[in-house]
Amino acid sequence: MHFLKGNIACAEGAIVAGCRFYAGYPITPASEIMAHMSRRVLEEDGAFIQTEDEISAIAAVIGASWGGVKAMTATSGPGISLMLENIGLAVATETPCVIVNVQRGGPSTGSPSLHSQADVLQAKYGSHGDYPIIAIAPSSPQEMFDHTVWAFNMAEKFRTPVFVLSDRLVSHMTEQVKIPSPEHVKLENRKILDSFQGKRQKVFLGKGSVAPMPVFGRGLKGNVTGSTHLEDGFRDVASASVLDAEIKRLHDKILDHVDDITISDEEFLEDAEIALFSYGSSYRAVIEGVARGRKECLKAGSFRAVTLWPLPEKKIRDLASRVKKIIVCENNLGQMYHFVKAAVGQRVEVQFLDPDVQGTLINPEKVLAKIREVLNTNG
């Protein structure tokens, strides 16, 4: 058992997952990940680059991934803003990599030392076009380790960039972290293309499929472009049918496996009349407020979305069939709130509990007060 800061646990999770390339630019509150990786990745015979900016960092990560290694970067909201064009490239070229966003107050430079959960829509919709993404939201240093390993596995399995959506609170808190021995960690191995199949190799496949990747520098030839392309990677930017097939393939390979990708957990919901929806650091306040409410015999429960993208919509709809109201708790002015409402439809009322002061954690007392209010009791 170790006593680790969340950012350090994330870096150690990356090493255990097999990350052997890190590129990044220092930024508060994510810099400890980079500092730790600058030593650890070299100890594992990997490569580390401090780039001149975040644009270069994500470009280097994409290149390293096509060079055959597991690659990662970490930054905060302003850095993600700079990376988004190349994140779109990673999606279009089906490049496995992990991107950690330690969220902070924004927009623009914002508040480097204050925490936020306002980048969850940026992860899903930041780059242009219609594309899917996978994103997970840890709520503790232990989950910073576990979810980073999970993110690498999803990236390799589905050939896609995966976000770890942390925030300043989770990344800077220090708690016990159990790091299992490597033989007890299940890792997803990349499917490598190691032989020719004709003059124009199929680097990308058809509906919902994940093609083996060629490794640059090992003698095989594959065309890789962010432009709309055929299965062999060669450009075709004029045919609507090609664009349609590419976009649907990108979606299908993830959305056909939503049940395998999405993670959520429930507590105190067996007899609950209301459910509090949360994720990441906000979950810590919610579960404390719900637990206090249970001591007052208030029938409230917690539903946590661990995977944010794809959103576990079926589980949310099932939740709506079991409770009278859902209260969404997140540290922003309402981002996942609208998606929960859309998933629920007219089944139950959905309310929003925002933080009193942006940049501060939702107070468990406020959660408890809301539970009392909704259940019509003065406590």
N, C-alpha and C positions, 0 to 999 in steps of 0.2 A: 504494500500500500504506500502511495506517495502523497505528498501534500503539495499540490500544484496550482498555479494560476491558470485560468482557462486558456489563455493564449499559448502557454507552454504545453498544456495537455493537447491542444490542437496540433502543435508541431510534432509532439511525440506520436500522436495518432497517425500523422502523415508518414512518419518514418516506419512505423509498424505496418502500414498499408502498402509499403514498397515505394514511396515517393523517393526518387533519386535525382530530381531536378527542381530547383526553386529559383524563380526570378521575381524580383519585387522592388518596390521603392518605399522607403520608410514613411509611415503616416500614423498619427494618433487616431484611434487607440489600438491599432493592429501591429505596431512596430515590434513587439516582443516575439511575434511569430517569426518574422524575418530574422531578427537577431539570433534566435535560438536555432533556426534552420541553417544559418550561416556556418554554424559549427557542426550540427548533427548530420546534415546531408553530406558533408565532406568526410565525416567519420565513417560513413557507409559507402565511401568511394563514389559518391554522386557529384553533382555540379551545382554551384550556387553563383548567381549573378545579381549584383545590385545594379539595376538599370538606371538610366537617366530620368525615366518617368514611367508612369503606369501603362502608357501605350506600348512602350518597348517591352515591358514586363510580360504582358499577355501575349504579345507577338512571339517572344522567346519561348513561352510555355507551349504555345501551339507548335512551334518548330521542334521543340524537344519531344513532344508527344509523337510527332511523325517520325522522329528519330528512334522511337521504340521504347521510351522510358515513361514512367508515371510522373506527371508534372503538376505543379501547383503554384499559385500565387495567393497573396492575402493583402487586403487593402481596406479602405473605408469608403463611404459614399462618394466623395469627390473623385477617388481613384476609379471606382466603378464607372462613373460618368465618362471618364477618359477611355476606359477599356471597352465600352459597349460596342463600338464598331467591330473590333476584333472578336468580341464574344459572339457577335452575329456570324462572323467568319467561322468560328469554331463550331457553331451549330450547323451551318451550311455544309462544312467539310466533315462533319461528324467526327470531331476531334475530342477524344476523352481527356479531360483535365478537371481540376478542382479549383474553385475560386472561393475564397473566404472573404466575406464582407462583415467586418466588425462595425456595425452601424453606429452612427453618431448623429448629433443634431444637424439639420440642414434647413433649407437648401444651400447651394454654393459651398463656401468654406464652412459655414455654419458654426457649430460649437464643438471643437475637437474633444473637449473633456467631459461632455455631457452625453447621456445615452438616449437612444431612440430606437423605434422599430418602424421607421418610415420609408425603408427601402424595399419593402416586400413586393410592391408593384414594379419597382425598378428592375428587380431580378426577373420578373416575368415579362415585362413589356418594354424594357429599356432600349433594346435594339429594334430596328425597324423590321417590318414584315410579320408574317404569321408563323410562329414557331412555338414549340413546346420547350419547357425547361424543367429541371428537377431541382428542388431546393428544400433544405431541411433546417430546422430551427432548434438548436440546443438550448437547454435551460440551466446547465450546470457545467463545471469543469469536467466531470466524468463524461457527460454527453459531448463536450467538445472533443474529447478523445474518441469516444465510440462513434459519433456521427461523422467525424472526419474519415475514419476507416470505412464507414458505410458509403460516404460520398465517393471515395475512390472505387469502391466495388460497383456502384451504380454507373459511374463514368465509364468504366471498362466494359461492363455488361452491355450497355446501350450505346456506346460510342457517342458520348455527348458531354458537354460541360455541365458540371453540377455545382450548385451554390451551397455553402455552409453559411446560413444567415445568423450570425451571432450579433451581439451588441456590446457596448462598453461594459455594462454591468457583468454579464456572464464571462466576458473575456478577461476582466480584471479581478474578479473574485477568486479567492483561494480556498479550495476544499480538498477533501480526500479523493484521490483518483486511483483506481485499481488498473494497473497495466498488465494484462495477461502475457504469458510467455508466447513467443511467435507461433509455436506449434498449436496453440489453442485459438488462434485467430483465423477465421475463414476468409480467404482472399479470392477475389475474382480475377482470373488470368485473362489477359487480352488474347483474342484470336488473331494470330499472325499469318499473313499470306506469305508463303515461302516458295511458291512455284508459279510459273506462267500458265495461263489458260487462254492461249491465243495471243494475237498481236496487241489487242487492246483489252487489257485486263479489267474485269469488273471490280472496281474499287468500291462501288456503291451498288446495292442490290435493289430488288423490287419491294412491293408493298409490305410494310411492317418489319422488314428484315434488317439484320445487322451484319454487314459484310466483314470478313477478316481484313486487317489492315496490312498493307505493305510497309516495310521499314525503309526509309530513305537511306541510301548508302550501302545497301546489301545486294545490289544488282538487279532488282526488279524495277519495272517502270510503271508508274501510275500517275495519272493527271489529277491534280487537286486544284480546284478553283472555287471561289465564293460565288461565281456566276451560276445561273441555272444550268444544270449539267445532266448528261445522260449517265447510265449506270457505269460507264467506263471513265467518267469524270470529265469528258470533253464537253465544251460549252455548247448549249443550244438555248439562246436567249430569245428566240423568236416564236417558239412553239408553245402555245398555251397548255397543250397536253403534257409537255415535259415539265413545265412549272407546276401544274396540278399534281402530277405524279410525285415530284420531289417533295412538295409541301406535305402531301398526305402521307408519304413514307416517313418523314420526320415525326409527324404526329402519331402515326399508327404504332411505330416501334416502342413508343412510351405509353400512349393511352390504351393500347391493347393489354398493357401489363399494370394498369393502375392498382389493382388489388395487391400485386406483389411489391409495388413501390411505396404506396402510402402507408404511413404509420400514424397511429393515434393511440391515446389511452384515456380511460375513463376511471373516475373515482367518485364514490358516494352517489352513484346514479341509479341504484337498484330501486329506490322508492322516491326518487327526486321529483319535485314538481317544477323546478326550474334548473336550467343548466347554464353554467358559465363557460363560454368558449374562450380559449386563450392559447398562447404559444410563447416559446422562448422565455425571456425573463419575466414577462407578465404572469406566466403560469405560477411562478413562485408566490406572488401575492395572492393570486386566486385560490390556490390550494390551501393557503394559510387562512384566508377569509372563510372558505367553505368549511374547513375543519372547525373553526371557532363557531360558525353557525350551527354545525351539527351538535355542539355542546349545548346549544339553546334549543335543540330539537327542530331546527329549521331545515326543511327538506330541499336542500340545494345540493347540486353535484357539479363536478368538473369534467369538461371535455377538452382535451388538449390535442391540437393538430401538431404533430411532430413534423411530418412532411407537409409543407405548405403548397408546394407545386410538384406534381398535380395535387389539387385540393381533394381531400377525401369526401367528395360530395355524397356518395351513397351512405356513408356513415353519418354524415350530418343530417341527411333526410331521415334516416332511421332514428336518430336522436330526436328529431322534431315529432316523431310519432309517439314518443315516450314521455315528453314533458309538456308543460303548458306555456313556458316562455324560455327564450334563449337570450342571454346577455353576453355580448361580445366585449372582451376586455383586451385592449392592445395599446401600446404606447405611441399612439399617433392620433390623428383626428378622424380615423375611420377608413381603413384600407381593406382588410379582410372582412370587415363588417358588411360591406356591400356584397361580397361573394357569398357569405353565409346567408344573407337575406335572399339572394338569388337561388341558392341551393334549396332553401326551405320553402320558398314560394309563399303560399297562403296557409300553410299548415299550422304555424304558430307565430306569435308576435316575436320579433327580434328587436332588442334594445341595445344601446351602445353605452358603455361606461368608459369615458376617456379620462386620462390623468388630469389632476387639478392643475399641475404645472408641467409643461412640456420639458423634457430633459430629466425628470425625476421619476422614480419607480411608482407605479400605482400602489397606494397604501392598502394593506390588508383590511384596515378599519373601514376604508371607503367601500371595499368589496362587501364587507359584512353589513354596512349600512344599506347598501343597495339590495342585498338579500332580504333584509328586514323590511325595506320599503315595498319590494315586490310581493313579498308574502304577507303584507299587511299586519306587521307586528312591530311593536316598539322595542322588543328585545329586553 
